[in-house]
Amino acid sequence: MKGSQFDAVCYRTEQREEPIPLKNLKSGEIGYSFGCTYGGDTVQVRMENGELDSWGKDECAEVNS
């Protein structure tokens, strides 16, 4: 995802407390955002099975975007 998309996802996640569905472009997995790390340009995601992961902004995209 581009920088502006990353910023929008992080804003909605952190300011509106809205979990955004994201797809990992490498693995095809779906996760829901719950936080962002701006220094590393990563999104913290909760997987559908409950596990937690961190994806770089270049390896994921918003679902239905």
C-alpha angles and dihedrals in degrees: 000000000000124000094260091051090048090052092049093049091048092047093051091044099047104029101035096029089231116152106223118209110236133183122216104229093208101047102021091231121147122225137167121235120241102162146358137224109209096188092059097028092234135141121216110224137190110219122223089254091055098257120132125232141164122229129191115239090244093057100052141053135195112260112243092011 
